[in-house]
């Protein structure tokens, strides 16, 4: 009789190994390009202003088109990944990302064409983010889950955002804004590397009864146990059934789902509203492009430490909800103070604080979303949550552009952003606990070795 293993337990009980470092490095590089492409438009726009002379509405469209694509991609990946596997969808997204960036550099010649290619680029990014969240949460060992996931996700993402500012300060003034996107096209090389090294989700393979594939991947995770997986059978305890939106809105997930949707939308509203407009605001105030890029770099640098800080607090108090509420509240106070700040030192300190708390809260929220759902509905749940969150991100640049068209005083801009962060805090009032009750293993365990 063949030996039977629980796939989830084999993964969660593993110690950090060469497999985790290899996977983490690859995912970190993917997130580097995710962060780079997500924020580089903010540094291209000030230079485009000089040649195309777009109005505030056009700028909002150019910035928000990418966010619309993010929502489309987030929804698409959930449908496609459940059918074709996470690895295949990730590879398609990475190749699409590189081609869209290349098209922006070589073809875009008007606000409309820029927005169109940015839409395609955003669609690829929208697929990548939820896939990465699902990947790192499924492969993270139980004993170091928060540290592993935040380092893998946040370090690459923040470094990419920092390099977007560096490209805006160094490449763009010398070679034109197109150079920013030529650099982004290097993500095609990452797609090639992922095609060689990125594994499929073992838990996805379990749902597809691919025992040979599961054994091969778990053998990389547990080399000393490789011989045990040969001809073994695998189970996946606590399966939740066929993925559907209906499951996400049923107890015990409903309150957490709604809180994740609302708080995430408000958080991304602030992130994209702030990062999308801050360089342009500073240039219009008379700052040099290099100074504007430096502020953007400061935000992303602070975001890395903010993510680690919020993760530390979540582990310390054993609640991601508490960490998010604290970080979002402090983010609101930082944004409110920015509207009344004067002097370069005060501005720099408050911009860094905004990056620390706004992005830091978002880092914990990514793990919160993934922790709400079991593996079988995680791709659908994370994809839908990210898509809905991106609606807030899409509205951020547009709403800020509208506010500025009414009154250019930055006080009103930062007041709107601060109000969104306060509302994000209030959205968690409906959440009484962090973790959904675990399903009864005796009732819901499905042995994938059965016919």
C-alpha positions as CSV (number, residue, x, y, z in Angstrom):
1,X,0.0,0.0,0.0
2,X,1.4,3.4,-1.0
3,X,2.4,5.9,1.6
4,X,0.1,8.9,1.9
5,X,1.2,12.4,2.8
6,X,-0.7,15.6,3.5
7,X,0.7,18.2,1.0
8,X,0.0,21.2,3.2
9,X,1.7,19.7,6.3
10,X,4.8,18.7,4.3
11,X,5.2,22.3,3.1
12,X,4.4,24.1,6.4
13,X,6.6,21.8,8.5
14,X,9.7,22.4,6.4
15,X,12.6,24.4,7.7
16,X,14.0,27.3,5.6
17,X,16.2,25.6,3.0
18,X,18.0,26.2,-0.3
19,X,14.6,25.7,-2.0
20,X,13.1,28.6,-0.1
21,X,16.1,30.9,-0.9
22,X,16.0,30.0,-4.6
23,X,12.3,30.6,-4.8
24,X,12.5,33.7,-2.7
25,X,15.2,35.2,-4.8
26,X,13.3,34.6,-8.0
27,X,10.0,36.0,-6.6
28,X,12.0,38.9,-5.2
29,X,13.3,39.7,-8.7
30,X,9.8,39.4,-10.1
31,X,8.6,41.9,-7.5
32,X,11.5,44.2,-8.3
33,X,10.1,44.7,-11.8
34,X,6.5,44.8,-10.4
35,X,7.5,47.8,-8.1
36,X,9.6,49.4,-10.9
37,X,6.8,49.3,-13.5
38,X,4.1,50.2,-11.0
39,X,5.7,53.5,-10.1
40,X,7.8,54.6,-13.1
41,X,5.0,56.4,-14.8
42,X,5.2,59.1,-12.1
43,X,8.7,59.9,-13.2
44,X,8.0,59.8,-16.9
45,X,5.0,62.2,-16.7
46,X,6.9,65.3,-15.7
47,X,9.1,64.9,-18.8
48,X,6.2,64.1,-21.0
49,X,4.6,67.3,-19.8
50,X,7.3,69.3,-21.6
51,X,6.7,67.6,-25.0
52,X,3.0,66.6,-25.1
53,X,1.6,69.3,-22.8
54,X,-1.2,67.1,-21.4
55,X,-3.8,68.6,-19.0
56,X,-4.6,67.4,-15.5
57,X,-7.4,65.1,-16.9
58,X,-4.9,63.6,-19.4
59,X,-2.4,63.0,-16.7
60,X,-5.0,61.3,-14.5
61,X,-5.9,59.1,-17.5
62,X,-2.3,58.2,-18.2
63,X,-1.7,57.3,-14.5
64,X,-5.0,55.5,-14.0
65,X,-4.9,53.4,-17.1
66,X,-2.3,51.2,-15.6
67,X,-4.5,50.8,-12.5
68,X,-7.5,49.8,-14.6
69,X,-5.2,47.1,-16.1
70,X,-4.2,46.0,-12.7
71,X,-7.9,45.3,-11.9
72,X,-8.4,43.4,-15.1
73,X,-5.3,41.3,-14.6
74,X,-6.2,40.5,-11.0
75,X,-9.6,39.0,-12.1
76,X,-8.2,37.2,-15.1
77,X,-5.4,35.5,-13.1
78,X,-7.9,34.0,-10.7
79,X,-9.9,32.4,-13.6
80,X,-6.8,31.4,-15.6
81,X,-4.7,30.1,-12.7
82,X,-7.4,27.9,-11.4
83,X,-7.7,26.3,-14.8
84,X,-4.2,26.3,-16.3
85,X,-2.0,26.5,-13.2
86,X,-0.2,29.4,-11.5
87,X,3.2,28.8,-13.3
88,X,1.8,29.2,-16.8
89,X,-0.1,32.3,-16.0
90,X,2.9,33.8,-14.3
91,X,5.1,33.2,-17.3
92,X,2.5,34.8,-19.7
93,X,2.3,37.8,-17.4
94,X,6.1,38.2,-17.2
95,X,6.5,38.1,-21.0
96,X,3.5,40.4,-21.4
97,X,5.1,42.9,-19.0
98,X,8.3,43.1,-20.9
99,X,6.6,43.5,-24.3
100,X,4.3,46.2,-22.9
101,X,7.2,48.1,-21.5
102,X,9.1,47.9,-24.8
103,X,6.0,49.1,-26.7
104,X,5.7,52.2,-24.3
105,X,9.3,53.1,-25.1
106,X,9.3,52.5,-28.8
107,X,5.7,53.2,-30.0
108,X,3.8,55.5,-27.6
109,X,3.6,59.1,-29.0
110,X,0.5,60.6,-27.4
111,X,-1.4,60.5,-24.1
112,X,-3.9,58.1,-25.7
113,X,-1.3,55.6,-26.9
114,X,0.6,55.9,-23.7
115,X,-2.6,55.1,-21.7
116,X,-3.3,52.1,-24.0
117,X,0.1,50.5,-23.6
118,X,0.0,51.3,-19.9
119,X,-3.3,49.5,-19.7
120,X,-1.6,46.4,-21.2
121,X,1.3,46.7,-18.8
122,X,-1.0,47.1,-15.9
123,X,-2.9,43.9,-16.9
124,X,0.3,42.0,-16.7
125,X,1.2,43.5,-13.3
126,X,-2.3,42.7,-12.1
127,X,-1.7,39.1,-12.8
128,X,1.7,39.0,-11.1
129,X,0.8,40.5,-7.7
130,X,-1.9,38.1,-6.6
131,X,0.0,35.1,-8.0
132,X,3.1,36.2,-6.0
133,X,1.0,36.6,-2.8
134,X,-0.5,33.1,-3.3
135,X,3.0,31.6,-4.1
136,X,4.9,32.9,-1.1
137,X,2.0,32.2,1.4
138,X,1.7,28.6,0.1
139,X,5.4,27.9,0.3
140,X,6.2,29.7,3.5
141,X,7.2,27.5,6.5
142,X,4.8,27.8,9.4
143,X,7.6,28.8,11.9
144,X,8.8,31.8,9.9
145,X,5.8,32.7,7.7
146,X,5.6,36.4,8.3
147,X,9.3,37.1,8.1
148,X,9.7,35.1,4.9
149,X,6.7,36.5,3.1
150,X,7.4,40.1,4.0
151,X,11.1,39.9,3.0
152,X,10.4,38.2,-0.3
153,X,7.5,40.4,-1.3
154,X,8.5,43.8,0.2
155,X,12.2,43.9,-0.4
156,X,12.0,43.3,-4.1
157,X,9.0,45.5,-4.5
158,X,10.5,48.4,-2.6
159,X,13.8,48.1,-4.3
160,X,12.0,48.3,-7.7
161,X,10.2,51.4,-6.6
162,X,13.5,52.9,-5.5
163,X,15.1,52.1,-8.9
164,X,12.1,53.7,-10.7
165,X,13.0,57.0,-8.9
166,X,16.7,56.4,-9.8
167,X,15.8,55.9,-13.5
168,X,13.7,59.0,-13.4
169,X,16.6,61.0,-12.0
170,X,19.5,59.5,-14.0
171,X,18.3,57.8,-17.2
172,X,15.4,60.0,-18.2
173,X,17.1,63.5,-18.1
174,X,19.9,62.2,-20.3
175,X,18.2,59.7,-22.7
176,X,14.5,60.8,-22.5
177,X,11.6,59.3,-20.6
178,X,11.6,56.3,-23.0
179,X,14.7,55.0,-21.3
180,X,12.7,54.3,-18.2
181,X,10.6,51.8,-20.2
182,X,13.5,50.3,-22.1
183,X,15.0,49.4,-18.7
184,X,11.7,47.8,-17.7
185,X,11.7,45.6,-20.8
186,X,14.5,43.6,-19.2
187,X,11.7,41.8,-17.4
188,X,11.7,39.5,-20.4
189,X,14.9,38.0,-19.1
190,X,13.2,37.3,-15.8
191,X,10.5,35.5,-17.7
192,X,13.1,33.3,-19.2
193,X,14.6,32.6,-15.8
194,X,11.2,31.8,-14.4
195,X,10.5,29.4,-17.2
196,X,13.5,27.4,-16.1
197,X,13.2,27.6,-12.3
198,X,9.7,28.6,-11.1
199,X,7.8,25.5,-9.8
200,X,4.1,24.9,-10.0
201,X,2.2,25.2,-6.8
202,X,2.3,21.8,-5.1
203,X,-1.2,22.4,-3.6
204,X,-2.5,23.2,-7.1
205,X,-1.0,19.9,-8.3
206,X,-2.7,18.1,-5.4
207,X,-6.0,19.5,-6.5
208,X,-5.2,18.1,-10.0
209,X,-4.1,14.7,-8.6
210,X,-0.7,15.0,-10.2
211,X,1.1,12.8,-7.7
212,X,4.3,12.6,-9.8
213,X,4.6,16.4,-10.0
214,X,3.9,16.8,-6.3
215,X,6.6,14.2,-5.4
216,X,9.2,15.9,-7.6
217,X,8.6,19.3,-6.1
218,X,8.4,18.1,-2.5
219,X,11.6,16.2,-3.1
220,X,13.3,19.6,-3.8
221,X,11.8,21.0,-0.6
222,X,12.8,17.9,1.5
223,X,15.8,16.3,-0.2
224,X,16.3,13.8,2.7
225,X,12.7,12.6,2.2
226,X,12.8,12.4,-1.6
227,X,12.8,8.6,-1.6
228,X,9.6,8.6,0.5
229,X,7.7,10.6,-2.1
230,X,8.4,8.1,-4.9
231,X,5.1,6.4,-5.8
232,X,3.4,8.1,-2.8
233,X,-0.1,9.4,-2.7
234,X,-1.1,12.8,-1.4
235,X,-4.0,14.3,0.4
236,X,-5.1,17.9,0.9
237,X,-6.9,18.3,4.2
238,X,-9.6,20.9,4.6
239,X,-10.5,21.4,1.0
240,X,-13.1,24.2,0.6
241,X,-14.8,23.1,-2.6
242,X,-15.0,24.7,-6.0
243,X,-13.8,28.3,-5.9
244,X,-16.6,30.9,-6.2
245,X,-17.4,34.4,-5.1
246,X,-20.3,33.0,-3.1
247,X,-17.9,31.2,-0.7
248,X,-16.0,34.4,-0.1
249,X,-19.1,36.1,1.1
250,X,-20.3,33.4,3.4
251,X,-19.4,32.9,7.1
252,X,-16.8,32.7,8.4
253,X,-15.2,34.7,5.6
254,X,-17.7,37.5,5.0
255,X,-16.6,40.2,7.5
256,X,-12.9,39.7,6.7
257,X,-13.6,39.7,3.0
258,X,-15.5,43.0,3.1
259,X,-12.9,44.6,5.4
260,X,-10.1,43.5,3.1
261,X,-11.9,44.9,0.0
262,X,-12.7,48.3,1.6
263,X,-9.4,48.9,3.5
264,X,-7.3,47.7,0.5
265,X,-9.1,50.0,-1.9
266,X,-8.6,53.0,0.4
267,X,-5.0,52.0,1.0
268,X,-4.2,51.8,-2.7
269,X,-6.1,55.0,-3.3
270,X,-3.5,56.7,-1.1
271,X,-0.5,54.8,-2.4
272,X,-1.2,55.6,-6.1
273,X,-2.6,59.1,-5.4
274,X,0.5,60.0,-3.4
275,X,3.2,58.4,-5.5
276,X,1.5,59.2,-8.8
277,X,1.2,62.9,-8.2
278,X,4.1,63.8,-5.8
279,X,6.9,64.1,-8.4
280,X,4.7,66.3,-10.6
281,X,3.6,68.4,-7.6
282,X,7.2,69.0,-6.6
283,X,8.3,69.9,-10.2
284,X,5.5,72.3,-10.5
285,X,6.6,73.9,-7.2
286,X,10.0,74.6,-8.8
287,X,11.9,71.5,-7.6
288,X,14.4,69.9,-10.0
289,X,13.4,66.5,-11.4
290,X,16.3,65.0,-9.5
291,X,14.8,66.3,-6.2
292,X,11.4,65.0,-7.1
293,X,12.8,61.6,-7.8
294,X,14.7,61.7,-4.5
295,X,11.4,62.2,-2.7
296,X,10.0,59.2,-4.5
297,X,13.0,57.1,-3.7
298,X,12.7,58.1,-0.1
299,X,9.1,56.9,0.0
300,X,10.0,53.5,-1.4
301,X,13.0,53.2,1.0
302,X,10.8,54.0,3.9
303,X,8.2,51.5,2.7
304,X,10.7,48.6,3.1
305,X,11.3,49.4,6.7
306,X,7.6,50.1,7.2
307,X,6.7,46.7,5.9
308,X,9.2,45.0,8.3
309,X,8.0,47.1,11.2
310,X,4.3,46.3,10.6
311,X,5.2,42.6,10.2
312,X,7.1,42.7,13.5
313,X,4.1,44.3,15.2
314,X,1.8,41.7,13.7
315,X,4.0,38.9,15.1
316,X,4.4,40.6,18.4
317,X,0.7,41.1,19.1
318,X,-0.3,38.1,17.1
319,X,-2.8,40.1,15.0
320,X,-2.5,41.5,11.5
321,X,-5.7,43.5,12.0
322,X,-4.2,45.4,15.0
323,X,-1.0,46.1,13.0
324,X,-3.0,47.4,10.0
325,X,-5.2,49.7,12.2
326,X,-2.1,51.2,13.9
327,X,-0.2,51.7,10.7
328,X,-3.1,53.1,8.8
329,X,-3.9,55.6,11.7
330,X,-0.3,56.8,11.8
331,X,-0.4,57.1,8.0
332,X,-3.4,59.3,8.2
333,X,-1.7,61.6,10.7
334,X,1.4,61.8,8.5
335,X,-0.6,62.7,5.4
336,X,-2.6,65.3,7.3
337,X,0.6,66.9,8.5
338,X,2.1,66.9,5.0
339,X,-0.6,69.4,3.9
340,X,0.7,72.0,6.4
341,X,4.4,71.2,6.2
342,X,7.0,73.8,5.2
343,X,10.7,73.6,4.8
344,X,12.7,70.8,3.2
345,X,13.6,68.9,6.4
346,X,10.0,68.7,7.6
347,X,8.8,67.7,4.1
348,X,11.4,64.9,3.9
349,X,10.6,63.6,7.3
350,X,6.8,63.5,6.7
351,X,7.2,62.0,3.2
352,X,9.3,59.3,4.7
353,X,6.7,58.8,7.5
354,X,3.9,58.5,4.9
355,X,5.9,55.9,2.9
356,X,6.7,54.0,6.2
357,X,3.1,53.8,7.4
358,X,1.0,53.7,4.1
359,X,3.1,51.0,2.5
360,X,3.8,49.3,5.8
361,X,0.1,48.7,6.4
362,X,-0.4,47.5,2.9
363,X,2.4,44.9,3.4
364,X,0.6,43.3,6.3
365,X,-2.7,43.5,4.4
366,X,-1.3,41.3,1.6
367,X,-0.7,38.5,4.1
368,X,-4.0,39.2,5.8
369,X,-5.9,38.6,2.5
370,X,-4.0,35.4,1.8
371,X,-4.6,34.1,5.3
372,X,-8.3,34.6,5.2
373,X,-8.9,31.7,2.7
374,X,-7.8,28.1,2.4
375,X,-5.6,27.2,-0.6
376,X,-8.4,25.9,-2.7
377,X,-10.1,29.3,-2.9
378,X,-7.0,31.4,-2.2
379,X,-6.2,32.3,-5.9
380,X,-9.8,33.4,-6.4
381,X,-10.1,35.2,-3.1
382,X,-6.7,37.0,-3.5
383,X,-7.3,37.8,-7.1
384,X,-10.8,39.3,-6.5
385,X,-9.6,41.2,-3.5
386,X,-6.6,42.7,-5.4
387,X,-8.9,43.6,-8.3
388,X,-11.3,45.4,-6.0
389,X,-8.5,47.1,-4.2
390,X,-7.1,48.3,-7.5
391,X,-10.3,50.2,-8.1
392,X,-9.2,52.4,-5.2
393,X,-5.8,52.7,-6.8
394,X,-7.3,53.6,-10.1
395,X,-9.4,56.4,-8.5
396,X,-6.5,57.8,-6.6
397,X,-4.7,59.7,-9.4
398,X,-8.1,60.7,-11.0
399,X,-9.6,62.0,-7.8
400,X,-6.4,63.9,-6.9
401,X,-6.3,65.4,-10.4
402,X,-10.0,66.5,-9.9
403,X,-9.2,68.0,-6.5
404,X,-6.2,69.9,-7.9
405,X,-8.3,71.2,-10.8
406,X,-10.7,72.7,-8.3
407,X,-8.0,74.1,-6.0
408,X,-4.3,73.5,-6.5
409,X,-3.5,74.1,-2.8
410,X,-1.8,70.8,-1.6
411,X,-3.6,71.0,1.7
412,X,-6.8,69.7,0.1
413,X,-4.9,66.9,-1.7
414,X,-3.4,65.6,1.6
415,X,-6.7,66.1,3.5
416,X,-8.4,63.7,1.0
417,X,-5.6,61.2,1.3
418,X,-5.7,61.3,5.1
419,X,-9.4,60.9,5.2
420,X,-9.1,57.7,3.1
421,X,-6.6,56.3,5.6
422,X,-8.9,57.0,8.6
423,X,-11.7,55.2,6.8
424,X,-9.4,52.3,6.2
425,X,-9.0,52.0,10.0
426,X,-12.7,52.2,10.6
427,X,-13.3,49.4,8.0
428,X,-11.9,46.8,10.5
429,X,-14.5,47.5,13.2
430,X,-16.5,44.6,11.7
431,X,-13.6,42.2,12.2
432,X,-13.6,40.6,15.7
433,X,-10.8,38.2,15.1
434,X,-8.1,37.6,12.6
435,X,-8.3,34.0,11.6
436,X,-11.3,32.3,10.1
437,X,-12.3,29.1,12.0
438,X,-10.5,26.1,10.5
439,X,-12.8,23.5,8.8
440,X,-13.5,20.3,10.5
441,X,-10.9,17.9,9.1
442,X,-13.1,14.9,9.7
443,X,-15.9,16.3,7.7
444,X,-14.0,18.1,4.9
445,X,-10.8,16.2,4.4
446,X,-10.6,14.8,0.8
447,X,-8.1,12.1,0.0
448,X,-6.9,12.7,-3.5
449,X,-5.8,9.1,-3.7
450,X,-9.5,8.0,-3.9
451,X,-11.1,7.4,-7.3
